[in-house]
Amino acid sequence: MLYSMIEISRLAITPWRAAANATRRTLRAPWNPVGDTLAGRTTAAAADLFESMTRRYGKPGWALPTTEIDGKTVEVTTETVWSSPFCNLVHFRRENAPSGQPKVLLVAPMSGHHATLLRGTVKTFLPDSEVYITDWIDASMVPITDGRFDLNDFVDHVADMIRATGERVHVVAVCQPGPPTLAAIAMMAEDEDPLRPASMTFMGSPIDARLSPTVPNKLAEEKPFEWFENNAIHTVPTPYPGAMRRVYPGFLQLSGFMQMNWERHVDAHWQFFNHLVQEDGDSTDKHRQFYDEYLSVMDLTEEFYLQTIREIFQEHKLPRGEFGHRGRIIDPSKITDIALMTVEGENDDISGIGQTQAAHDLCANIPEDIRLDWVQPKVGHYGVFNGSRFENEIAPRMKRFMKDKGRKA
């Protein structure tokens, strides 16, 4: 019912959006002298702000047409090299890229935002790595006839995509996929799969959400499982391709993130309004770039979301040695020859300090000389995988780690 109400609200506000767009275009037309006055700029800014706050944000593009390799600009094209109804494995193919560069598989979070949230991560690795990323598909766009998708399917997908990239890939799991990615790699290690990865890096991941619990962790613990079943799950309405599928809507996840830092978002939009009035193009472009991505969300299937809440955030099955996958118990101690790196942010308010580091305790049989733990000062959750400190301090360490510590074929 909530999903349908949201859609009706979006339709109802369409005439107002049209009026705001018309006002903005008219006041910013070069022939309109009113646009140069303070009143004109203020009105146009208000219309622009209204439009941006009520827009339906679609999935952003990758917008990575080129990269620089050895001082030369080369073209980058995206290609899907593996797919299922719920995910595409995207490869960023670089023209005339030198051979022998490491392969990096970024396992993007399936927690409400699109994989393009890791655009900055991809961009940082492109100059010296063959980059792949898991591009999860919005559940509202998957017909119900394509079946269900739960946490076990996620584990299988990760294992299949690791194999699809070939030998000696370096796997990087960002945030949510940490536990299922560790499970997939543990199974591959136990099975002595020849395509098991060379290294694995977990960044801001809830490997053990009992440690340094944050606001989202406490919410998952305090609310009974039935509360999530009854309040977080809704039915996709028509005319979406996934009509009648039960999902955890992306707009609910987004509202939760916004409320955690409400004052910061209000201040950001107030500054955006002022910069529009002042015609400060650089500042408004930066605001649009961030929020065009941040406000673009996707739905998760009911079974995946609820199983994740129960097994990862309430019952903590992986650190307790109880995480099961299709009849077998996952045992990370079976991993012996895959290098392990963990990255955490000092100010992370999503995955607290220690939650990612827990991977080292679970992977007890990995030799000390192929382990690395790094806590990045002065960054929050987003800064763990994006931004200047990621580019200048975290990524160089990750690249050195992959080069020096990765399993030899």
N, C-alpha and C positions, 0 to 999 in steps of 0.2 A: 504494500500500500504506500509506504514512504517513497519508494522509487517512482511510482506513478505520480505522486504528488509533486516530486521534484521536477519531473518532466512537464507536468501541467504548468507549474510555476515558470519554467523556462519559456514555454509557449506564450503564457500570459504577458510576460515582460517584453516580448519581441517588438511590439509597437513603440515602447519606450526606448528600446535600444536603437530602433530606426530613427527616432526623433533625436536622440543624442548624437548619433553619427552624422545626421544632416546638420545639426547645429555646429558640430566640430568642423566639418568640411567647409561650411559657409563662412565661419569666422576665421578660418585659416586660409581662405582663398586669397590669392595675391591682389585681386581687384577690390577686396573689401577693406576700406580704411578703418572700420571699427575693430578689426583684428589686431591692429597695432596699439590699441588703447589698453589700459590696465583692466577695465571692465571686460573688454573683449577677450583678452588672454585668460582672465580668471574664469569666464564662462566656458570658453573652449577647454580649459584644463578640467573643469568640473565634468563636462560632457565626456572627456577622454577617460577620466577616472571611473565614471559610471560605466562606460563601455567595457573597460578592462575588468571591472569587478563582477560583471554580469555575463561575460562571454562564456560560451561553451568551448573549452580548450581541448582541441584534438591532439592526437599523438604527434609530438614534434619530429621533425626530420633530423638526421644525423648531422647535416651541415658540416661535413669534414671533407671538402673536395680535394684538398692537397695536404701534403706533409713535407717536411724537409729531411732529406737523407744525405749526410756528408756534404752539407752546404748547398745541395741542389733541391729545388722544388719539384716534387713528383705528384702525379695525379693519384687519387684514392677513389676506388669504387667499392660499393658494398655488394656482396653476393651471398645468397643463402646456400649453405653447403649441406644442411641437414634440417629436416622440419618434421613437425607433428601438428595436429590441430591446435596445440596449446603453446607451441614454441618454435621459433626459427633460430638456427645457429647461423649468425651473421659473421662473415669473414671480410675484413677490410683489406682488399687487395691493392697493393701499391705497385705502380708501374716501375719495371726495371729495378725492383728491390734486390739487394745483394743476397746471395744464398748464405745459409748457415746462421742467420739471426734466430734468436729464441722464439718459440711459439708460446703465446700467452692466451689462456682462455679465461675471460672475465665472466664469472657467474654472477649475473645481475640479480638484485633482490626482486622477489615477487611479493611486494608488500604494499602495493597501492600506486607506485609510480612506474613509469615506463623505463625500459633499459637506457633510454637516452639521458637519464639522470647521470649516467656515467660517461657522458660525452667527454668531459675533461680528463677522465681517467684514460679513455681510449686515445685521446689526442696526445697525452704525455708519453704513451708507450709506442705510438706509431713510428717515430723516427728510427727506432732500433729494434722493433719486435714485429713479428707476424701476429696480428691481433684478431681474436675471435671473441664474440660475446653472445650470451644467451638472451634472445629477444622474446620475452614472454608475451603472450597474446592476451588481450583483454577478454575476460570470460564472457562479457556481454556480447562479444562478437563471435563466439563459438557456438554453433547450433547444438541444441541439446541432443541431437542424434549422434554427435561425435563422442558421447559418453562422458564419464566422470573423470576428475583429475584430483588426486589426493596427494598427501605427503609421500607415500610410497611411489607414486608415479613421478614425483619430483626427483626422488633419489634415482630412479631408473633413467629419467631423462638426462640427469647430470652424467651418469656413467656412460650412457650412449654417446653423449656429445664429447666427452673426453676421448672416447675411442675414435670418434669421427675426425678429430683433429690430428690423429696419428701419434707417432712416438715422441716421447720426451717433452710433452707439453707442460707448461707451468700454469697451474690452476690458481686463480685468485677469486675468492668468494667474499663478496662485500655485504656485510650486515646479515639480513635474514637467512640467506642460503648457507651460512656457515655449518650448522648442524647436519642438514641433509647432504651437503657436499662432503663433509668429513665421513659420513656414513657410506656414501658411494665409493670414496677412495679406500676406506677400510675394507670394504667387500672386495674391491679389485686387488688390494694387497694380499688379503687372505687367499684369494683364488690364484695368486701369482699371475695375474693378467699381464701379458707382455706390453700392453698399452697403458699401464698405470702411469700416472704423471711423474715428472722428474721432481717437482716440488709443489707444495701447497701453501698458500698464504691466506690467512683469515684476517679480515679487517672489520673492526667494530661489530663482531658477531656474537650472538647470544649462545655460545657453546654451553655455558653454565649460567643461566639467568638468575641463579640464587645468589650470586656474588655481586656486591655493590648494587643492589636493586634500584632501578630508576622508576620514575612515575609510571611508564607503560608496564614495567615488570610488576609493580605493586597492584596496578589495576587488574592484571591478569590473575594475580594471586588472590586478591580480595573478593572478586566477583565469582560466584559459582559458575560452573560450566554451563548450566541451564540459562543463565543470564545472557551469555553470548549467543546461544541458540535462539533465544526468544527476541533479542533486541538488535543483534548485529546482522542477521541474515534476512535478505529480501529477494523478491522475485523480479527478474528482468522483464520489463514490459515490452510490448510491440512498439515500434517496428524494428527493434534491434534483432540481428540474426540469432542472438542467444536468448530470445524470448522464452519465458517459462523456466529458464535455468535459475536455480537458487544460488545467490552470490552474497559475498561481503562487498558492498559497493565502495568504490574508490572515494566517493565524496564523504563517506563516514570516516575513512582513514585520514583524509585530508583535514576534516574538521578537528579531529583529535590532535594532529600535529600543529594546526594553527592555534588551538587553545593552549597548548603547552608554552607557546611564546607569543601570546596574543599582543602584548604591549609592543613587542619588537615589530610585528607585522603592521600594526596600526601606525607606528612611527614611520615605517618604510613607505607606506602609502601616503602619509602626510607629506613626507619629503618629496615623494614622486609628484604630488600635486604642486608643491612649491617650485620644483624644478621645471614643471610644465609652464607655469606662469612666467618663470624667468627665462624660458626657452633655452634651458641648459640641456642640449641634445645628448651629450656624453652620459650624464647621470641618468636621464630618462631611458636611454638605450640599455644601460646596465640593469636598471630595474625591470624593464620589459623582458630582457634576456633571462633573468633569474625566475621571474614569476610565470613567464610563458611555460617554463619547464615545471616549476613547482606546483602549479595549479592544474597541470595535465595529469589526470589519474586514471587508473584502470581497476576493474572489478576482479575479485578472486573467487574461485569456486567455493561453495559452501563447505565441501568435504575437506579441501586443502586448508582453509582458514581454521575450521574447528579442530582439525587434527593437530595443527600447529599450536593452537592455544593450549590444548590438553597436554600433548606430549612434550613440547618444548618449554612452555611457560608455566604450566601448572604441575605436571608430574615430573619434569626434568629427567626424562628417561635416558637420554644419552649419557650425561655424567654419572647417573646411577647404574649404568651398565644394563639397562632394561630396554633399550631402543630396539624394537623388532622390525624386521623388513621381510615380508613374505615368508614367514616361518623360520627365520634365522635371527639370532641376536647379533647386533653390530658390536664388534670388538676392535676399537682403534689401536689397542696394543699390538695387533697383528701387523701394523705398519712398521717396517724396519729400515727401509732404504729410500724413503721419500722425504726430502728435506721439508722442514716445517718452520714457517715464519708467522708471527702474530703481530698485528698492528692495532694499537688503541689510541684514542684521543684523550688527553688529560681532562677535557671539559665535556666529554660525551654524555649527553643526557638521555640517550636512547639505550646504549649498551655500556654499562658502567665498567670501570677499571676492574680487571680480573676475569670478566666474563669470557673474553676472547683468549686470554692467557691460559685458561683452563684446558685448552687443546694440548698444551705441553704435558699436563698431568695425565690426560687420557692416552696420549701417544707415548707411553712410558718406554717403549723399546726403540725409539729413534735415537741414534747416537747424538751426544751433546755437540759434536763438531759440525752437525748439519741442522742445528736449530738457531733461531734468532727471535728474540722478543723486543719490540720497540714500542715505547709509549711516547707519542708526539706531544710536546708541550704546546699549550695555548691554542688547541683546536678542539672543536666540538665534533659531533657525529659527521656532519657534512664535510668538514675539513679533513677527515681521515682519508677521503678518496678524491677530493677536489680542492682547487684553490692553490695559492702560491706556496703554502707550506708543504702541500702534497707534492707539487711539482719540484720544489727545490730541496726538500729534506726527506720526505718519505719515499717517493719514487726512486731516487738514486740508490737508496739502501735496498729497495726491493730488487732493482736490476742487478746490483752487485751480488745480492744473495742468490738470485737465480743462476747467475753465471758461475759463482764459486761453489755453491752447495748442491746444486741440482743433481739428481741421480744420473749416473752415466749409463748410456745405453750399452 
